[in-house]
Amino acid sequence: MPEETSVVDATVETVVDATKEITAEVANQTKTMLHLDELSKYLTWGNLMKVITSAISILIFYLIYRIIRGIVTKTASRRFDDKAVGLVTRVMKYIFFVLIGMYILGLFGINLKAIWGAAGVAGLAFGFAAQTSVSNLISGVFVIAEKALKLGDYIEVSGVSGTVDTIGLLSITVHTLDNQMVRIPNSTIINSNLVNYSFYDKRRFVFDLPISYGSDMSVAMEAAREVAQKCVDDKIVLPDPAPAIFYDGFGDAVKLKLAVWFERARLVDTKNAVYMNAVEIFKKYGVVIPFTRYDISIVSDEKKPKLEKSPVRKSTRKSEI
């Protein structure tokens, strides 16, 4: 019995020793895998104070950022539209995150010169690769800030006319009168003449009313006044500013001009009314509106000269070989 007991004790000790070795090996492997030894070097009181200081500093900076953003947003909303205000707040947010990131890296002793150098090289390469997009992006900021156009305006840029559908940071999109979508880069808008037909509520249009040299010019001007007054009475043309009538030179006809003001949405109605009334009233006053005429002469076949046919001579000479 004593021998059996000693054998059992020896076995138990062996198992315990093996368990301890296995546990120790697992612990070592876990430390190696999770890098606990390396992490323990950084978990010092000094680094812990840096973390606490960073957290407090970030909280303070965030509160300052919120206060500044609120002031800037409130001020910008009085002068710009919602798109411009959103762009300003987005830029402020990006700047805040960059500054906070650089501050945290500096607290832990990371050399920022190398980062700034790499960022400079990367920025230079990115600038060359995306200079067109950057140009459109900067132009988009000016387009939004200037408020020269808005959604629904009818504009013309570089020969393209259409109604504005979207205004983005890189481009705007318009649909033409034949319902075609056209994308216009913002740099084109900044570098070209932009015509916004919808910017003002009132618009002026100058109509050409040519008269023949045989017509009485004073009678023609009186007829033009009646044309304008009839359009005013029909509430198509605005009475204020009053219509203007004047002569503007000579050419194939005497150039008579009629300038009227109207609501910009009634352009087609104004054109139809002025031209229809002009033809009717000028005819009543005997004022002739010249037009191009062509004289056509028909030449019959009998009057055409007959061409004499030259006799054809046949050669009877044989070639010799």
C-alpha positions as CSV (number, residue, x, y, z in Angstrom):
1,M,0.0,0.0,0.0
2,P,2.7,2.5,0.8
3,E,4.3,1.8,-2.5
4,E,1.0,2.4,-4.4
5,T,0.5,5.6,-2.5
6,S,3.9,6.9,-3.4
7,V,3.3,6.0,-7.1
8,V,0.0,8.0,-7.0
9,D,1.7,11.0,-5.4
10,A,4.5,10.9,-8.0
11,T,1.9,10.8,-10.8
12,V,0.0,13.7,-9.3
13,E,3.1,15.8,-9.0
14,T,4.0,15.0,-12.6
15,V,0.6,16.1,-13.8
16,V,0.8,19.3,-11.7
17,D,4.2,20.1,-13.0
18,A,3.1,19.5,-16.6
19,T,0.0,21.7,-16.0
20,K,2.2,24.5,-14.7
21,E,4.5,24.2,-17.7
22,I,1.6,24.3,-20.1
23,T,0.1,27.3,-18.3
24,A,3.4,29.1,-18.3
25,E,3.9,28.4,-22.0
26,V,0.3,29.6,-22.9
27,A,0.9,32.8,-20.9
28,N,4.2,33.4,-22.7
29,Q,2.6,32.8,-26.1
30,T,-0.3,35.1,-25.2
31,K,2.1,37.9,-24.2
32,T,4.1,37.4,-27.4
33,M,1.0,37.4,-29.6
34,L,-0.6,40.5,-27.9
35,H,2.7,42.3,-27.4
36,L,1.9,42.8,-23.7
37,D,5.5,43.3,-22.8
38,E,5.8,46.1,-25.3
39,L,2.5,47.6,-24.2
40,S,3.6,47.5,-20.6
41,K,6.5,49.8,-21.5
42,Y,4.0,52.5,-22.7
43,L,1.5,52.0,-19.8
44,T,3.4,54.3,-17.5
45,W,2.2,57.2,-15.3
46,G,3.8,59.7,-17.7
47,N,2.0,58.4,-20.7
48,L,-1.2,58.1,-18.7
49,M,-1.0,61.8,-17.8
50,K,-0.4,62.5,-21.5
51,V,-3.6,60.7,-22.4
52,I,-5.6,62.5,-19.7
53,T,-4.1,65.8,-20.8
54,S,-4.9,65.0,-24.4
55,A,-8.5,64.1,-23.6
56,I,-9.0,67.4,-21.6
57,S,-7.3,69.4,-24.4
58,I,-9.4,67.8,-27.1
59,L,-12.6,68.5,-25.1
60,I,-11.6,72.2,-24.6
61,F,-10.7,72.5,-28.3
62,Y,-14.0,70.9,-29.3
63,L,-15.9,73.4,-27.2
64,I,-14.0,76.3,-28.7
65,Y,-14.6,74.8,-32.2
66,R,-18.3,74.6,-31.5
67,I,-18.5,78.2,-30.3
68,I,-16.5,79.5,-33.4
69,R,-18.6,77.4,-35.8
70,G,-21.8,78.7,-34.3
71,I,-20.6,82.3,-34.7
72,V,-19.4,81.8,-38.2
73,T,-22.5,79.9,-39.3
74,K,-24.8,82.6,-37.8
75,T,-22.8,85.3,-39.6
76,A,-22.6,83.5,-42.9
77,S,-26.3,82.6,-43.0
78,R,-27.1,86.3,-43.1
79,R,-25.0,86.8,-46.3
80,F,-24.9,83.5,-48.1
81,D,-27.4,80.7,-48.9
82,D,-27.5,77.3,-47.3
83,K,-25.0,75.7,-49.7
84,A,-22.3,78.3,-49.0
85,V,-22.9,78.0,-45.2
86,G,-22.7,74.2,-45.4
87,L,-19.4,74.5,-47.4
88,V,-17.9,76.8,-44.8
89,T,-18.8,74.5,-41.8
90,R,-17.5,71.5,-43.7
91,V,-14.1,73.2,-44.3
92,M,-14.0,74.2,-40.6
93,K,-14.6,70.7,-39.5
94,Y,-11.8,69.3,-41.7
95,I,-9.4,71.9,-40.4
96,F,-10.4,71.0,-36.8
97,F,-9.7,67.3,-37.3
98,V,-6.3,68.0,-38.9
99,L,-5.2,70.3,-36.1
100,I,-6.3,67.9,-33.4
101,G,-4.5,65.0,-35.1
102,M,-1.3,66.9,-35.3
103,Y,-1.6,68.0,-31.7
104,I,-2.0,64.4,-30.4
105,L,0.9,63.2,-32.5
106,G,3.0,66.0,-31.1
107,L,2.1,65.1,-27.5
108,F,3.6,61.6,-27.9
109,G,6.8,62.9,-29.3
110,I,6.2,61.9,-33.0
111,N,8.4,63.9,-35.3
112,L,6.0,66.0,-37.5
113,K,8.6,67.3,-39.9
114,A,8.7,64.0,-41.7
115,I,4.9,64.0,-41.9
116,W,4.8,67.5,-43.2
117,G,7.5,66.7,-45.8
118,A,5.6,63.6,-47.0
119,A,2.4,65.6,-47.0
120,G,4.1,68.3,-49.1
121,V,5.4,65.8,-51.6
122,A,2.0,64.0,-51.8
123,G,0.2,67.4,-52.1
124,L,2.5,68.4,-55.0
125,A,1.9,65.1,-56.8
126,F,-1.8,65.3,-56.2
127,G,-1.9,68.9,-57.4
128,F,-0.3,68.0,-60.7
129,A,-2.6,65.0,-61.1
130,A,-5.8,66.7,-60.2
131,Q,-5.2,70.4,-61.1
132,T,-8.4,70.5,-63.2
133,S,-10.5,69.2,-60.3
134,V,-8.8,71.5,-57.9
135,S,-9.4,74.5,-60.2
136,N,-13.1,73.5,-60.4
137,L,-13.3,73.0,-56.7
138,I,-11.9,76.5,-56.0
139,S,-14.1,78.0,-58.7
140,G,-17.1,76.2,-57.1
141,V,-16.4,78.1,-53.8
142,F,-16.6,81.4,-55.7
143,V,-19.7,80.4,-57.6
144,I,-21.5,79.5,-54.4
145,A,-20.2,82.6,-52.6
146,E,-21.0,85.1,-55.3
147,K,-24.7,83.9,-55.6
148,A,-24.7,84.8,-59.3
149,L,-27.1,81.9,-60.0
150,K,-29.5,79.6,-58.1
151,L,-31.6,76.6,-58.8
152,G,-34.2,77.2,-61.4
153,D,-32.4,80.1,-63.1
154,Y,-32.2,80.2,-66.9
155,I,-28.5,81.0,-67.8
156,E,-26.2,81.0,-70.7
157,V,-22.5,80.1,-70.5
158,S,-20.1,79.7,-73.4
159,G,-23.0,79.2,-75.9
160,V,-24.9,76.7,-73.7
161,S,-28.3,77.8,-72.4
162,G,-30.5,76.0,-69.9
163,T,-32.2,75.9,-66.6
164,V,-30.0,75.2,-63.5
165,D,-30.8,71.9,-61.9
166,T,-27.8,71.3,-59.5
167,I,-25.0,73.5,-58.2
168,G,-22.0,71.4,-57.0
169,L,-18.5,72.0,-55.9
170,L,-17.0,70.8,-59.2
171,S,-19.8,71.6,-61.7
172,I,-23.4,72.6,-62.3
173,T,-25.9,70.8,-64.4
174,V,-28.6,72.5,-66.6
175,H,-31.3,71.1,-68.9
176,T,-31.7,72.9,-72.2
177,L,-35.0,73.8,-73.9
178,D,-35.0,70.5,-75.8
179,N,-34.6,68.7,-72.4
180,Q,-30.9,67.7,-72.8
181,M,-28.7,67.6,-69.6
182,V,-25.5,69.6,-69.9
183,R,-22.7,69.6,-67.3
184,I,-20.7,72.9,-67.0
185,P,-17.5,72.9,-65.0
186,N,-17.3,75.7,-62.4
187,S,-14.0,76.9,-63.9
188,T,-15.8,77.6,-67.2
189,I,-18.4,79.7,-65.3
190,I,-15.6,81.7,-63.6
191,N,-13.5,82.2,-66.7
192,S,-16.5,82.9,-69.1
193,N,-19.3,85.5,-69.3
194,L,-22.3,84.3,-67.4
195,V,-25.7,85.5,-68.5
196,N,-28.4,84.9,-66.0
197,Y,-31.8,85.7,-67.6
198,S,-33.6,85.0,-64.3
199,F,-31.6,87.2,-62.0
200,Y,-34.0,90.1,-62.2
201,D,-37.8,90.0,-62.3
202,K,-38.0,92.6,-65.0
203,R,-36.5,92.4,-68.5
204,R,-36.2,94.7,-71.5
205,F,-36.3,93.6,-75.1
206,V,-35.6,95.7,-78.2
207,F,-37.7,94.9,-81.3
208,D,-36.6,95.7,-84.8
209,L,-39.5,97.3,-86.8
210,P,-37.9,98.2,-90.2
211,I,-39.9,100.5,-92.5
212,S,-39.4,101.3,-96.2
213,Y,-37.8,104.5,-97.4
214,G,-41.1,105.5,-99.0
215,S,-43.0,105.5,-95.7
216,D,-43.6,108.6,-93.7
217,M,-41.2,108.4,-90.7
218,S,-43.3,110.5,-88.4
219,V,-46.4,108.4,-89.2
220,A,-44.3,105.2,-88.6
221,M,-43.2,106.5,-85.2
222,E,-46.8,107.2,-84.2
223,A,-47.8,103.7,-85.3
224,A,-45.1,102.3,-83.2
225,R,-46.4,104.3,-80.2
226,E,-49.8,102.8,-80.7
227,V,-48.3,99.3,-80.9
228,A,-46.6,99.9,-77.5
229,Q,-49.8,101.4,-76.0
230,K,-51.9,98.5,-77.1
231,C,-49.5,96.0,-75.5
232,V,-49.6,98.1,-72.3
233,D,-53.4,98.1,-72.3
234,D,-53.4,94.4,-72.7
235,K,-51.2,94.2,-69.6
236,I,-48.4,92.4,-71.4
237,V,-45.9,95.2,-71.5
238,L,-45.1,97.2,-68.3
239,P,-46.0,100.9,-68.3
240,D,-43.1,101.7,-66.0
241,P,-40.4,102.0,-67.3
242,A,-42.2,103.4,-70.3
243,P,-41.6,102.0,-73.8
244,A,-39.0,103.7,-75.9
245,I,-39.2,104.3,-79.6
246,F,-36.2,105.6,-81.7
247,Y,-34.6,105.4,-85.1
248,D,-31.2,103.6,-85.3
249,G,-29.7,104.2,-88.7
250,F,-30.2,103.1,-92.3
251,G,-29.6,100.0,-94.3
252,D,-31.8,97.9,-96.5
253,A,-34.6,99.8,-94.7
254,V,-35.0,102.6,-92.1
255,K,-34.2,101.0,-88.7
256,L,-37.0,101.7,-86.3
257,K,-36.6,100.3,-82.7
258,L,-39.2,99.6,-80.0
259,A,-37.8,98.9,-76.5
260,V,-40.3,97.6,-74.0
261,W,-40.1,96.2,-70.4
262,F,-42.0,93.1,-69.2
263,E,-42.0,90.4,-66.6
264,R,-39.3,87.9,-67.6
265,A,-41.7,85.0,-67.5
266,R,-43.7,86.6,-70.3
267,L,-41.1,86.8,-73.0
268,V,-42.9,84.7,-75.5
269,D,-46.2,86.5,-74.9
270,T,-44.5,89.9,-75.3
271,K,-42.9,88.8,-78.6
272,N,-46.1,87.5,-80.0
273,A,-48.1,90.6,-79.0
274,V,-45.6,93.2,-80.3
275,Y,-45.1,91.5,-83.7
276,M,-48.8,90.8,-84.3
277,N,-49.9,94.4,-83.3
278,A,-47.1,95.9,-85.4
279,V,-48.2,94.2,-88.6
280,E,-51.8,95.1,-87.9
281,I,-51.3,98.7,-86.9
282,F,-48.6,99.5,-89.5
283,K,-51.0,98.2,-92.2
284,K,-53.7,100.5,-90.9
285,Y,-51.4,103.5,-91.0
286,G,-50.0,102.6,-94.5
287,V,-46.5,102.0,-93.2
288,V,-44.7,99.5,-95.4
289,I,-42.5,96.8,-93.8
290,P,-40.0,95.9,-96.5
291,F,-39.1,92.4,-97.3
292,T,-36.7,90.7,-99.8
293,R,-38.2,90.1,-103.3
294,Y,-36.8,88.0,-106.1
295,D,-37.4,88.3,-109.8
296,I,-37.5,85.0,-111.6
297,S,-37.3,84.7,-115.4
298,I,-38.2,81.4,-117.1
299,V,-36.4,80.8,-120.3
300,S,-38.2,78.5,-122.8
301,D,-36.4,75.8,-124.8
302,E,-37.3,77.6,-128.1
303,K,-35.2,80.6,-127.3
304,K,-32.2,78.5,-126.5
305,P,-29.6,78.7,-129.3
306,K,-29.2,75.4,-131.2
307,L,-25.7,74.0,-131.3
308,E,-24.5,72.9,-134.7
309,K,-23.2,69.3,-134.8
310,S,-19.9,68.9,-136.5
311,P,-19.7,66.2,-139.1
312,V,-18.1,63.0,-138.1
313,R,-15.4,61.8,-140.5
314,K,-14.8,58.1,-140.8
315,S,-11.3,57.0,-141.6
316,T,-10.7,54.2,-144.0
317,R,-7.0,54.0,-143.6
318,K,-5.8,50.8,-142.3
319,S,-2.9,50.6,-139.9
320,E,0.2,48.8,-140.9
321,I,1.9,46.4,-138.7
